[in-house]
Amino acid sequence: MARTVIDVDDTLLAEAAEIFGTTTKVATVNAALEDGIKRRKRESFFTWLSEGGLPYLTGQAHPGE
């Protein structure tokens, strides 16, 4: 694991710790990074799926129907 020095907004860090249930700054930052990455990956997957990904399993996407 890399060691990095960053300036973090204390209010946002405290709010994130409450949301993620973490007790250390390291755990909070790691949880927030993991959450952000997973959210983007899900968003990309659902966009791909809605644009016709897996047509043999889901049928061709028809926006607006």
PQR file of N, CA, C, O and H, with PARSE charges and radii, in Angstrom:
ATOM      1  N   MET A   1       0.855  -1.173   0.000 -0.4000 1.5000
ATOM      2  CA  MET A   1       0.000   0.000   0.000 -0.0000 2.0000
ATOM      3  C   MET A   1       0.898   1.232   0.000  0.5500 1.7000
ATOM      4  O   MET A   1       1.878   1.302   0.742 -0.5500 1.4000
ATOM      5  N   ALA A   2       0.554   2.190  -0.832 -0.4000 1.5000
ATOM      6  CA  ALA A   2       1.330   3.424  -0.928 -0.0000 2.0000
ATOM      7  C   ALA A   2       0.977   4.368   0.217  0.5500 1.7000
ATOM      8  O   ALA A   2      -0.151   4.379   0.710 -0.5500 1.4000
ATOM      9  H   ALA A   2      -0.243   2.133  -1.435  0.4000 1.0000
ATOM     10  N   ARG A   3       1.940   5.139   0.615 -0.4000 1.5000
ATOM     11  CA  ARG A   3       1.715   6.159   1.641 -0.0000 2.0000
ATOM     12  C   ARG A   3       1.682   7.502   0.929  0.5500 1.7000
ATOM     13  O   ARG A   3       2.622   7.866   0.224 -0.5500 1.4000
ATOM     14  H   ARG A   3       2.856   5.130   0.215  0.4000 1.0000
ATOM     15  N   THR A   4       0.578   8.242   1.123 -0.4000 1.5000
ATOM     16  CA  THR A   4       0.376   9.507   0.435 -0.0000 2.0000
ATOM     17  C   THR A   4      -0.085  10.555   1.436  0.5500 1.7000
ATOM     18  O   THR A   4      -0.904  10.268   2.309 -0.5500 1.4000
ATOM     19  H   THR A   4      -0.186   7.947   1.696  0.4000 1.0000
ATOM     20  N   VAL A   5       0.434  11.760   1.311 -0.4000 1.5000
ATOM     21  CA  VAL A   5       0.016  12.865   2.167 -0.0000 2.0000
ATOM     22  C   VAL A   5      -0.952  13.728   1.364  0.5500 1.7000
ATOM     23  O   VAL A   5      -0.615  14.215   0.285 -0.5500 1.4000
ATOM     24  H   VAL A   5       1.099  11.993   0.601  0.4000 1.0000
ATOM     25  N   ILE A   6      -2.167  13.914   1.904 -0.4000 1.5000
ATOM     26  CA  ILE A   6      -3.181  14.724   1.220 -0.0000 2.0000
ATOM     27  C   ILE A   6      -3.877  15.629   2.230  0.5500 1.7000
ATOM     28  O   ILE A   6      -3.915  15.337   3.425 -0.5500 1.4000
ATOM     29  H   ILE A   6      -2.441  13.519   2.781  0.4000 1.0000
ATOM     30  N   ASP A   7      -4.424  16.727   1.729 -0.4000 1.5000
ATOM     31  CA  ASP A   7      -5.255  17.599   2.547 -0.0000 2.0000
ATOM     32  C   ASP A   7      -6.702  17.181   2.314  0.5500 1.7000
ATOM     33  O   ASP A   7      -7.163  17.123   1.174 -0.5500 1.4000
ATOM     34  H   ASP A   7      -4.393  16.963   0.758  0.4000 1.0000
ATOM     35  N   VAL A   8      -7.413  16.891   3.394 -0.4000 1.5000
ATOM     36  CA  VAL A   8      -8.788  16.419   3.301 -0.0000 2.0000
ATOM     37  C   VAL A   8      -9.680  17.344   4.116  0.5500 1.7000
ATOM     38  O   VAL A   8      -9.326  17.746   5.224 -0.5500 1.4000
ATOM     39  H   VAL A   8      -7.039  16.938   4.321  0.4000 1.0000
ATOM     40  N   ASP A   9     -10.829  17.675   3.562 -0.4000 1.5000
ATOM     41  CA  ASP A   9     -11.806  18.494   4.267 -0.0000 2.0000
ATOM     42  C   ASP A   9     -12.295  17.720   5.496  0.5500 1.7000
ATOM     43  O   ASP A   9     -12.866  16.638   5.362 -0.5500 1.4000
ATOM     44  H   ASP A   9     -11.117  17.348   2.662  0.4000 1.0000
ATOM     45  N   ASP A  10     -12.071  18.273   6.687 -0.4000 1.5000
ATOM     46  CA  ASP A  10     -12.414  17.579   7.931 -0.0000 2.0000
ATOM     47  C   ASP A  10     -13.908  17.298   8.058  0.5500 1.7000
ATOM     48  O   ASP A  10     -14.301  16.254   8.578 -0.5500 1.4000
ATOM     49  H   ASP A  10     -11.607  19.152   6.796  0.4000 1.0000
ATOM     50  N   THR A  11     -14.735  18.217   7.590 -0.4000 1.5000
ATOM     51  CA  THR A  11     -16.182  18.031   7.674 -0.0000 2.0000
ATOM     52  C   THR A  11     -16.624  16.869   6.785  0.5500 1.7000
ATOM     53  O   THR A  11     -17.415  16.023   7.202 -0.5500 1.4000
ATOM     54  H   THR A  11     -14.415  19.066   7.168  0.4000 1.0000
ATOM     55  N   LEU A  12     -16.106  16.838   5.558 -0.4000 1.5000
ATOM     56  CA  LEU A  12     -16.449  15.741   4.647 -0.0000 2.0000
ATOM     57  C   LEU A  12     -15.924  14.408   5.165  0.5500 1.7000
ATOM     58  O   LEU A  12     -16.597  13.383   5.053 -0.5500 1.4000
ATOM     59  H   LEU A  12     -15.463  17.525   5.220  0.4000 1.0000
ATOM     60  N   LEU A  13     -14.739  14.424   5.722 -0.4000 1.5000
ATOM     61  CA  LEU A  13     -14.153  13.200   6.267 -0.0000 2.0000
ATOM     62  C   LEU A  13     -15.004  12.661   7.415  0.5500 1.7000
ATOM     63  O   LEU A  13     -15.244  11.456   7.501 -0.5500 1.4000
ATOM     64  H   LEU A  13     -14.192  15.256   5.812  0.4000 1.0000
ATOM     65  N   ALA A  14     -15.457  13.543   8.289 -0.4000 1.5000
ATOM     66  CA  ALA A  14     -16.297  13.127   9.415 -0.0000 2.0000
ATOM     67  C   ALA A  14     -17.629  12.577   8.922  0.5500 1.7000
ATOM     68  O   ALA A  14     -18.116  11.571   9.438 -0.5500 1.4000
ATOM     69  H   ALA A  14     -15.262  14.522   8.219  0.4000 1.0000
ATOM     70  N   GLU A  15     -18.218  13.230   7.930 -0.4000 1.5000
ATOM     71  CA  GLU A  15     -19.488  12.755   7.380 -0.0000 2.0000
ATOM     72  C   GLU A  15     -19.314  11.394   6.707  0.5500 1.7000
ATOM     73  O   GLU A  15     -20.149  10.504   6.867 -0.5500 1.4000
ATOM     74  H   GLU A  15     -17.822  14.047   7.511  0.4000 1.0000
ATOM     75  N   ALA A  16     -18.234  11.240   5.959 -0.4000 1.5000
ATOM     76  CA  ALA A  16     -17.957   9.961   5.304 -0.0000 2.0000
ATOM     77  C   ALA A  16     -17.743   8.862   6.339  0.5500 1.7000
ATOM     78  O   ALA A  16     -18.225   7.744   6.159 -0.5500 1.4000
ATOM     79  H   ALA A  16     -17.555  11.963   5.828  0.4000 1.0000
ATOM     80  N   ALA A  17     -17.032   9.163   7.413 -0.4000 1.5000
ATOM     81  CA  ALA A  17     -16.798   8.171   8.468 -0.0000 2.0000
ATOM     82  C   ALA A  17     -18.113   7.709   9.077  0.5500 1.7000
ATOM     83  O   ALA A  17     -18.287   6.527   9.376 -0.5500 1.4000
ATOM     84  H   ALA A  17     -16.641  10.072   7.559  0.4000 1.0000
ATOM     85  N   GLU A  18     -19.032   8.640   9.257 -0.4000 1.5000
ATOM     86  CA  GLU A  18     -20.348   8.290   9.800 -0.0000 2.0000
ATOM     87  C   GLU A  18     -21.116   7.404   8.820  0.5500 1.7000
ATOM     88  O   GLU A  18     -21.730   6.416   9.220 -0.5500 1.4000
ATOM     89  H   GLU A  18     -18.892   9.599   9.014  0.4000 1.0000
ATOM     90  N   ILE A  19     -21.080   7.760   7.548 -0.4000 1.5000
ATOM     91  CA  ILE A  19     -21.785   6.988   6.520 -0.0000 2.0000
ATOM     92  C   ILE A  19     -21.227   5.574   6.405  0.5500 1.7000
ATOM     93  O   ILE A  19     -21.984   4.606   6.334 -0.5500 1.4000
ATOM     94  H   ILE A  19     -20.581   8.563   7.223  0.4000 1.0000
ATOM     95  N   PHE A  20     -19.904   5.459   6.386 -0.4000 1.5000
ATOM     96  CA  PHE A  20     -19.270   4.158   6.184 -0.0000 2.0000
ATOM     97  C   PHE A  20     -19.058   3.379   7.479  0.5500 1.7000
ATOM     98  O   PHE A  20     -18.725   2.195   7.447 -0.5500 1.4000
ATOM     99  H   PHE A  20     -19.289   6.246   6.443  0.4000 1.0000
ATOM    100  N   GLY A  21     -19.248   4.040   8.612 -0.4000 1.5000
ATOM    101  CA  GLY A  21     -19.059   3.366   9.887 -0.0000 2.0000
ATOM    102  C   GLY A  21     -17.601   3.072  10.192  0.5500 1.7000
ATOM    103  O   GLY A  21     -17.281   2.092  10.865 -0.5500 1.4000
ATOM    104  H   GLY A  21     -19.518   5.003   8.638  0.4000 1.0000
ATOM    105  N   THR A  22     -16.720   3.928   9.691 -0.4000 1.5000
ATOM    106  CA  THR A  22     -15.289   3.741   9.909 -0.0000 2.0000
ATOM    107  C   THR A  22     -14.821   4.580  11.093  0.5500 1.7000
ATOM    108  O   THR A  22     -15.476   5.544  11.489 -0.5500 1.4000
ATOM    109  H   THR A  22     -16.980   4.724   9.145  0.4000 1.0000
ATOM    110  N   THR A  23     -13.672   4.195  11.648 -0.4000 1.5000
ATOM    111  CA  THR A  23     -13.176   4.897  12.836 -0.0000 2.0000
ATOM    112  C   THR A  23     -11.814   5.537  12.631  0.5500 1.7000
ATOM    113  O   THR A  23     -11.329   6.251  13.509 -0.5500 1.4000
ATOM    114  H   THR A  23     -13.140   3.412  11.326  0.4000 1.0000
ATOM    115  N   THR A  24     -11.187   5.291  11.482 -0.4000 1.5000
ATOM    116  CA  THR A  24      -9.887   5.913  11.212 -0.0000 2.0000
ATOM    117  C   THR A  24      -9.949   6.656   9.885  0.5500 1.7000
ATOM    118  O   THR A  24     -10.792   6.368   9.035 -0.5500 1.4000
ATOM    119  H   THR A  24     -11.581   4.710  10.769  0.4000 1.0000
ATOM    120  N   LYS A  25      -9.051   7.608   9.723 -0.4000 1.5000
ATOM    121  CA  LYS A  25      -8.991   8.364   8.473 -0.0000 2.0000
ATOM    122  C   LYS A  25      -8.649   7.451   7.305  0.5500 1.7000
ATOM    123  O   LYS A  25      -9.233   7.567   6.227 -0.5500 1.4000
ATOM    124  H   LYS A  25      -8.366   7.842  10.413  0.4000 1.0000
ATOM    125  N   VAL A  26      -7.703   6.544   7.520 -0.4000 1.5000
ATOM    126  CA  VAL A  26      -7.295   5.625   6.449 -0.0000 2.0000
ATOM    127  C   VAL A  26      -8.478   4.771   6.005  0.5500 1.7000
ATOM    128  O   VAL A  26      -8.732   4.631   4.808 -0.5500 1.4000
ATOM    129  H   VAL A  26      -7.229   6.450   8.395  0.4000 1.0000
ATOM    130  N   ALA A  27      -9.197   4.205   6.962 -0.4000 1.5000
ATOM    131  CA  ALA A  27     -10.344   3.360   6.627 -0.0000 2.0000
ATOM    132  C   ALA A  27     -11.429   4.161   5.913  0.5500 1.7000
ATOM    133  O   ALA A  27     -12.071   3.656   4.992 -0.5500 1.4000
ATOM    134  H   ALA A  27      -8.991   4.319   7.934  0.4000 1.0000
ATOM    135  N   THR A  28     -11.630   5.395   6.332 -0.4000 1.5000
ATOM    136  CA  THR A  28     -12.649   6.245   5.718 -0.0000 2.0000
ATOM    137  C   THR A  28     -12.295   6.583   4.278  0.5500 1.7000
ATOM    138  O   THR A  28     -13.135   6.466   3.386 -0.5500 1.4000
ATOM    139  H   THR A  28     -11.108   5.805   7.080  0.4000 1.0000
ATOM    140  N   VAL A  29     -11.063   6.997   4.050 -0.4000 1.5000
ATOM    141  CA  VAL A  29     -10.631   7.333   2.689 -0.0000 2.0000
ATOM    142  C   VAL A  29     -10.701   6.097   1.796  0.5500 1.7000
ATOM    143  O   VAL A  29     -11.172   6.182   0.661 -0.5500 1.4000
ATOM    144  H   VAL A  29     -10.381   7.092   4.775  0.4000 1.0000
ATOM    145  N   ASN A  30     -10.239   4.954   2.293 -0.4000 1.5000
ATOM    146  CA  ASN A  30     -10.293   3.728   1.495 -0.0000 2.0000
ATOM    147  C   ASN A  30     -11.729   3.317   1.190  0.5500 1.7000
ATOM    148  O   ASN A  30     -12.024   2.889   0.074 -0.5500 1.4000
ATOM    149  H   ASN A  30      -9.857   4.885   3.214  0.4000 1.0000
ATOM    150  N   ALA A  31     -12.623   3.440   2.164 -0.4000 1.5000
ATOM    151  CA  ALA A  31     -14.029   3.101   1.944 -0.0000 2.0000
ATOM    152  C   ALA A  31     -14.655   4.031   0.910  0.5500 1.7000
ATOM    153  O   ALA A  31     -15.418   3.584   0.054 -0.5500 1.4000
ATOM    154  H   ALA A  31     -12.384   3.788   3.070  0.4000 1.0000
ATOM    155  N   ALA A  32     -14.338   5.316   0.986 -0.4000 1.5000
ATOM    156  CA  ALA A  32     -14.881   6.276   0.028 -0.0000 2.0000
ATOM    157  C   ALA A  32     -14.355   6.014  -1.380  0.5500 1.7000
ATOM    158  O   ALA A  32     -15.109   6.094  -2.349 -0.5500 1.4000
ATOM    159  H   ALA A  32     -13.718   5.679   1.682  0.4000 1.0000
ATOM    160  N   LEU A  33     -13.074   5.704  -1.495 -0.4000 1.5000
ATOM    161  CA  LEU A  33     -12.504   5.382  -2.807 -0.0000 2.0000
ATOM    162  C   LEU A  33     -13.157   4.132  -3.386  0.5500 1.7000
ATOM    163  O   LEU A  33     -13.543   4.109  -4.555 -0.5500 1.4000
ATOM    164  H   LEU A  33     -12.461   5.639  -0.708  0.4000 1.0000
ATOM    165  N   GLU A  34     -13.278   3.106  -2.573 -0.4000 1.5000
ATOM    166  CA  GLU A  34     -13.894   1.860  -3.031 -0.0000 2.0000
ATOM    167  C   GLU A  34     -15.340   2.089  -3.465  0.5500 1.7000
ATOM    168  O   GLU A  34     -15.774   1.575  -4.495 -0.5500 1.4000
ATOM    169  H   GLU A  34     -12.965   3.124  -1.623  0.4000 1.0000
ATOM    170  N   ASP A  35     -16.080   2.861  -2.676 -0.4000 1.5000
ATOM    171  CA  ASP A  35     -17.473   3.152  -2.998 -0.0000 2.0000
ATOM    172  C   ASP A  35     -17.583   3.917  -4.311  0.5500 1.7000
ATOM    173  O   ASP A  35     -18.423   3.592  -5.150 -0.5500 1.4000
ATOM    174  H   ASP A  35     -15.727   3.279  -1.838  0.4000 1.0000
ATOM    175  N   GLY A  36     -16.749   4.924  -4.492 -0.4000 1.5000
ATOM    176  CA  GLY A  36     -16.775   5.705  -5.728 -0.0000 2.0000
ATOM    177  C   GLY A  36     -16.457   4.863  -6.949  0.5500 1.7000
ATOM    178  O   GLY A  36     -17.106   5.001  -7.986 -0.5500 1.4000
ATOM    179  H   GLY A  36     -16.067   5.188  -3.810  0.4000 1.0000
ATOM    180  N   ILE A  37     -15.470   3.998  -6.834 -0.4000 1.5000
ATOM    181  CA  ILE A  37     -15.088   3.130  -7.953 -0.0000 2.0000
ATOM    182  C   ILE A  37     -16.216   2.161  -8.282  0.5500 1.7000
ATOM    183  O   ILE A  37     -16.559   1.987  -9.451 -0.5500 1.4000
ATOM    184  H   ILE A  37     -14.943   3.886  -5.992  0.4000 1.0000
ATOM    185  N   LYS A  38     -16.794   1.531  -7.270 -0.4000 1.5000
ATOM    186  CA  LYS A  38     -17.884   0.578  -7.505 -0.0000 2.0000
ATOM    187  C   LYS A  38     -19.090   1.260  -8.138  0.5500 1.7000
ATOM    188  O   LYS A  38     -19.729   0.698  -9.027 -0.5500 1.4000
ATOM    189  H   LYS A  38     -16.515   1.672  -6.320  0.4000 1.0000
ATOM    190  N   ARG A  39     -19.402   2.469  -7.680 -0.4000 1.5000
ATOM    191  CA  ARG A  39     -20.544   3.198  -8.249 -0.0000 2.0000
ATOM    192  C   ARG A  39     -20.324   3.488  -9.735  0.5500 1.7000
ATOM    193  O   ARG A  39     -21.233   3.303 -10.544 -0.5500 1.4000
ATOM    194  H   ARG A  39     -18.883   2.925  -6.957  0.4000 1.0000
ATOM    195  N   ARG A  40     -19.122   3.942 -10.094 -0.4000 1.5000
ATOM    196  CA  ARG A  40     -18.824   4.239 -11.497 -0.0000 2.0000
ATOM    197  C   ARG A  40     -18.877   2.980 -12.359  0.5500 1.7000
ATOM    198  O   ARG A  40     -19.379   3.013 -13.482 -0.5500 1.4000
ATOM    199  H   ARG A  40     -18.384   4.093  -9.436  0.4000 1.0000
ATOM    200  N   LYS A  41     -18.360   1.871 -11.830 -0.4000 1.5000
ATOM    201  CA  LYS A  41     -18.389   0.615 -12.578 -0.0000 2.0000
ATOM    202  C   LYS A  41     -19.824   0.145 -12.799  0.5500 1.7000
ATOM    203  O   LYS A  41     -20.165  -0.318 -13.887 -0.5500 1.4000
ATOM    204  H   LYS A  41     -17.952   1.845 -10.917  0.4000 1.0000
ATOM    205  N   ARG A  42     -20.674   0.263 -11.761 -0.4000 1.5000
ATOM    206  CA  ARG A  42     -22.085  -0.112 -11.917 -0.0000 2.0000
ATOM    207  C   ARG A  42     -22.760   0.781 -12.944  0.5500 1.7000
ATOM    208  O   ARG A  42     -23.518   0.303 -13.789 -0.5500 1.4000
ATOM    209  H   ARG A  42     -20.397   0.639 -10.877  0.4000 1.0000
ATOM    210  N   GLU A  43     -22.485   2.076 -12.872 -0.4000 1.5000
ATOM    211  CA  GLU A  43     -23.069   3.022 -13.822 -0.0000 2.0000
ATOM    212  C   GLU A  43     -22.662   2.667 -15.248  0.5500 1.7000
ATOM    213  O   GLU A  43     -23.504   2.660 -16.146 -0.5500 1.4000
ATOM    214  H   GLU A  43     -21.870   2.464 -12.186  0.4000 1.0000
ATOM    215  N   SER A  44     -21.393   2.375 -15.463 -0.4000 1.5000
ATOM    216  CA  SER A  44     -20.906   2.003 -16.797 -0.0000 2.0000
ATOM    217  C   SER A  44     -21.556   0.716 -17.273  0.5500 1.7000
ATOM    218  O   SER A  44     -21.936   0.609 -18.439 -0.5500 1.4000
ATOM    219  H   SER A  44     -20.709   2.381 -14.733  0.4000 1.0000
ATOM    220  N   PHE A  45     -21.687  -0.263 -16.384 -0.4000 1.5000
ATOM    221  CA  PHE A  45     -22.296  -1.536 -16.757 -0.0000 2.0000
ATOM    222  C   PHE A  45     -23.750  -1.339 -17.155  0.5500 1.7000
ATOM    223  O   PHE A  45     -24.181  -1.867 -18.179 -0.5500 1.4000
ATOM    224  H   PHE A  45     -21.378  -0.175 -15.437  0.4000 1.0000
ATOM    225  N   PHE A  46     -24.515  -0.588 -16.366 -0.4000 1.5000
ATOM    226  CA  PHE A  46     -25.921  -0.393 -16.681 -0.0000 2.0000
ATOM    227  C   PHE A  46     -26.111   0.437 -17.949  0.5500 1.7000
ATOM    228  O   PHE A  46     -27.073   0.225 -18.686 -0.5500 1.4000
ATOM    229  H   PHE A  46     -24.164  -0.159 -15.534  0.4000 1.0000
ATOM    230  N   THR A  47     -25.213   1.370 -18.207 -0.4000 1.5000
ATOM    231  CA  THR A  47     -25.260   2.118 -19.466 -0.0000 2.0000
ATOM    232  C   THR A  47     -25.019   1.172 -20.627  0.5500 1.7000
ATOM    233  O   THR A  47     -25.757   1.193 -21.612 -0.5500 1.4000
ATOM    234  H   THR A  47     -24.431   1.542 -17.607  0.4000 1.0000
ATOM    235  N   TRP A  48     -23.986   0.337 -20.518 -0.4000 1.5000
ATOM    236  CA  TRP A  48     -23.676  -0.645 -21.558 -0.0000 2.0000
ATOM    237  C   TRP A  48     -24.858  -1.583 -21.767  0.5500 1.7000
ATOM    238  O   TRP A  48     -25.222  -1.879 -22.905 -0.5500 1.4000
ATOM    239  H   TRP A  48     -23.387   0.319 -19.718  0.4000 1.0000
ATOM    240  N   LEU A  49     -25.459  -2.052 -20.680 -0.4000 1.5000
ATOM    241  CA  LEU A  49     -26.587  -2.966 -20.762 -0.0000 2.0000
ATOM    242  C   LEU A  49     -27.779  -2.296 -21.439  0.5500 1.7000
ATOM    243  O   LEU A  49     -28.437  -2.913 -22.277 -0.5500 1.4000
ATOM    244  H   LEU A  49     -25.164  -1.812 -19.755  0.4000 1.0000
ATOM    245  N   SER A  50     -28.065  -1.049 -21.091 -0.4000 1.5000
ATOM    246  CA  SER A  50     -29.203  -0.339 -21.675 -0.0000 2.0000
ATOM    247  C   SER A  50     -28.982   0.018 -23.137  0.5500 1.7000
ATOM    248  O   SER A  50     -29.936   0.280 -23.870 -0.5500 1.4000
ATOM    249  H   SER A  50     -27.531  -0.548 -20.410  0.4000 1.0000
ATOM    250  N   GLU A  51     -27.711   0.026 -23.563 -0.4000 1.5000
ATOM    251  CA  GLU A  51     -27.399   0.319 -24.963 -0.0000 2.0000
ATOM    252  C   GLU A  51     -27.313  -0.946 -25.808  0.5500 1.7000
ATOM    253  O   GLU A  51     -26.875  -0.893 -26.958 -0.5500 1.4000
ATOM    254  H   GLU A  51     -26.936  -0.187 -22.968  0.4000 1.0000
ATOM    255  N   GLY A  52     -27.725  -2.074 -25.254 -0.4000 1.5000
ATOM    256  CA  GLY A  52     -27.782  -3.295 -26.042 -0.0000 2.0000
ATOM    257  C   GLY A  52     -26.817  -4.378 -25.649  0.5500 1.7000
ATOM    258  O   GLY A  52     -26.726  -5.392 -26.341 -0.5500 1.4000
ATOM    259  H   GLY A  52     -28.080  -2.117 -24.321  0.4000 1.0000
ATOM    260  N   GLY A  53     -26.095  -4.208 -24.570 -0.4000 1.5000
ATOM    261  CA  GLY A  53     -25.200  -5.267 -24.108 -0.0000 2.0000
ATOM    262  C   GLY A  53     -26.005  -6.509 -23.756  0.5500 1.7000
ATOM    263  O   GLY A  53     -27.117  -6.401 -23.240 -0.5500 1.4000
ATOM    264  H   GLY A  53     -26.169  -3.384 -24.007  0.4000 1.0000
ATOM    265  N   LEU A  54     -25.459  -7.672 -24.027 -0.4000 1.5000
ATOM    266  CA  LEU A  54     -26.104  -8.955 -23.752 -0.0000 2.0000
ATOM    267  C   LEU A  54     -27.464  -9.108 -24.442  0.5500 1.7000
ATOM    268  O   LEU A  54     -28.434  -9.479 -23.782 -0.5500 1.4000
ATOM    269  H   LEU A  54     -24.555  -7.759 -24.446  0.4000 1.0000
ATOM    270  N   PRO A  55     -27.565  -8.838 -25.733 -0.5600 1.5000
ATOM    271  CA  PRO A  55     -28.864  -8.905 -26.401  0.2800 2.0000
ATOM    272  C   PRO A  55     -29.490 -10.298 -26.371  0.5500 1.7000
ATOM    273  O   PRO A  55     -30.715 -10.417 -26.401 -0.5500 1.4000
ATOM    274  N   TYR A  56     -28.684 -11.340 -26.315 -0.4000 1.5000
ATOM    275  CA  TYR A  56     -29.239 -12.692 -26.301 -0.0000 2.0000
ATOM    276  C   TYR A  56     -29.857 -13.049 -24.958  0.5500 1.7000
ATOM    277  O   TYR A  56     -30.681 -13.960 -24.877 -0.5500 1.4000
ATOM    278  H   TYR A  56     -27.689 -11.243 -26.291  0.4000 1.0000
ATOM    279  N   LEU A  57     -29.470 -12.349 -23.915 -0.4000 1.5000
ATOM    280  CA  LEU A  57     -30.035 -12.606 -22.596 -0.0000 2.0000
ATOM    281  C   LEU A  57     -31.145 -11.633 -22.231  0.5500 1.7000
ATOM    282  O   LEU A  57     -32.094 -12.002 -21.540 -0.5500 1.4000
ATOM    283  H   LEU A  57     -28.800 -11.609 -23.981  0.4000 1.0000
ATOM    284  N   THR A  58     -31.032 -10.405 -22.686 -0.4000 1.5000
ATOM    285  CA  THR A  58     -31.980  -9.373 -22.261 -0.0000 2.0000
ATOM    286  C   THR A  58     -32.856  -8.852 -23.383  0.5500 1.7000
ATOM    287  O   THR A  58     -33.800  -8.105 -23.124 -0.5500 1.4000
ATOM    288  H   THR A  58     -30.260 -10.105 -23.247  0.4000 1.0000
ATOM    289  N   GLY A  59     -32.571  -9.224 -24.617 -0.4000 1.5000
ATOM    290  CA  GLY A  59     -33.272  -8.640 -25.748 -0.0000 2.0000
ATOM    291  C   GLY A  59     -32.665  -7.290 -26.063  0.5500 1.7000
ATOM    292  O   GLY A  59     -32.037  -6.675 -25.202 -0.5500 1.4000
ATOM    293  H   GLY A  59     -31.805  -9.831 -24.827  0.4000 1.0000
ATOM    294  N   GLN A  60     -32.840  -6.834 -27.260 -0.4000 1.5000
ATOM    295  CA  GLN A  60     -32.286  -5.546 -27.660 -0.0000 2.0000
ATOM    296  C   GLN A  60     -32.975  -4.427 -26.891  0.5500 1.7000
ATOM    297  O   GLN A  60     -34.194  -4.440 -26.722 -0.5500 1.4000
ATOM    298  H   GLN A  60     -33.351  -7.334 -27.959  0.4000 1.0000
ATOM    299  N   ALA A  61     -32.208  -3.483 -26.437 -0.4000 1.5000
ATOM    300  CA  ALA A  61     -32.765  -2.350 -25.699 -0.0000 2.0000
ATOM    301  C   ALA A  61     -33.515  -1.443 -26.655  0.5500 1.7000
ATOM    302  O   ALA A  61     -33.041  -1.157 -27.755 -0.5500 1.4000
ATOM    303  H   ALA A  61     -31.218  -3.473 -26.574  0.4000 1.0000
ATOM    304  N   HIS A  62     -34.683  -0.992 -26.236 -0.4000 1.5000
ATOM    305  CA  HIS A  62     -35.492  -0.070 -27.031 -0.0000 2.0000
ATOM    306  C   HIS A  62     -35.874   1.104 -26.141  0.5500 1.7000
ATOM    307  O   HIS A  62     -36.922   1.080 -25.496 -0.5500 1.4000
ATOM    308  H   HIS A  62     -35.069  -1.224 -25.343  0.4000 1.0000
ATOM    309  N   PRO A  63     -35.019   2.144 -26.102 -0.5600 1.5000
ATOM    310  CA  PRO A  63     -35.309   3.297 -25.243  0.2800 2.0000
ATOM    311  C   PRO A  63     -36.664   3.914 -25.562  0.5500 1.7000
ATOM    312  O   PRO A  63     -37.041   4.039 -26.727 -0.5500 1.4000
ATOM    313  N   GLY A  64     -37.378   4.293 -24.535 -0.4000 1.5000
ATOM    314  CA  GLY A  64     -38.645   4.977 -24.712 -0.0000 2.0000
ATOM    315  C   GLY A  64     -39.847   4.058 -24.798  0.5500 1.7000
ATOM    316  O   GLY A  64     -40.982   4.532 -24.845 -0.5500 1.4000
ATOM    317  H   GLY A  64     -37.071   4.192 -23.589  0.4000 1.0000
ATOM    318  N   GLU A  65     -39.624   2.767 -24.818 -0.4000 1.5000
ATOM    319  CA  GLU A  65     -40.773   1.851 -24.890 -0.0000 2.0000
ATOM    320  C   GLU A  65     -41.163   1.374 -23.526  0.5500 1.7000
ATOM    321  O   GLU A  65     -42.108   0.597 -23.391 -0.5500 1.4000
ATOM    322  H   GLU A  65     -38.702   2.382 -24.779  0.4000 1.0000
TER
END
